[in-house]
Amino acid sequence: MHGDAAVPRPTQIYMFGWYARDILKVISEKERGNMSWELVLGYLDGLATDYNSYENLTRNQRIRFWR
C-alpha cells in the first residue's frame, strides 16, 4: 500500500510541508546517519521540496491543495 492512500499528496503538502522544512533543520547528523531515520528523512525531504514548489504557485493554482 502506498503512503499517499489515506491522505492525498496535495493535502499533505498544504498541511505539513512547511513543518517538514523546519523539522529537517533540527535533525542532527547522527540522526541523519541512522538507518532508522532513512524512511522519515526521505518523506520529509520530498515533502519539503514539494512545499517549496507549492510556494511558487499562484493562488488559483494552490486551490487544488486546499481540500
N, C-alpha and C positions, 0 to 999 in steps of 0.2 A: 504494500500500500504506500502510495506517495504521500509525503508530509503535507502537501497543499490541499489534501482532500477535505479536511474538516473546516479550514478557513482559507478562502481563496487568496492567492498571492497578492492581488491588488489591495485587499483588506489588510493583510499582514504588513505590507509596505506602508500604508497610510497610518495604521495604528501603532506600529512598533519600530519602524525604520529609523526614526530619529533617536530612539533609545539605543538601538543597536550600535550606532556610531559612538555614543557615549560609553557604552559597556566595553567596547573594544579598546577604548583609551585606558581603561583601568586593569585590563588583563595583563598580568606580568609575563615576562619572557619565560619564566619557569612554567607557568600555566600553558603558554603557547607551545612549549616543547613536550607537554604531557599528552600521551596518547588519548587519555580520557576526554580531552578538550577538543580533539580534532573535529568531531561532528558539529559541536556547538560553534566553534570558530568558523567553520565552513558556512554554516547557516547565517551567523551574524555578519560575516564578510559579504555574503551575497545580498542580504537584506540591506545593509548599509550602502552598498553600491547601487542597488535599485532605488533606494531613497534619494541618493544624490541625483539620479536621473529624474525622479519624481519632482524634485525641487525646480527643475528647469522646464517643466511643463507649464502651459498656460492654464488658467483657471478652468476653462472649458475642457481641456484635456484631463485635468485632475478629477473631474466629476465622476468618472467611472471607478475611481478608487474609494469613493465615499459611500460604501454600502455597509 
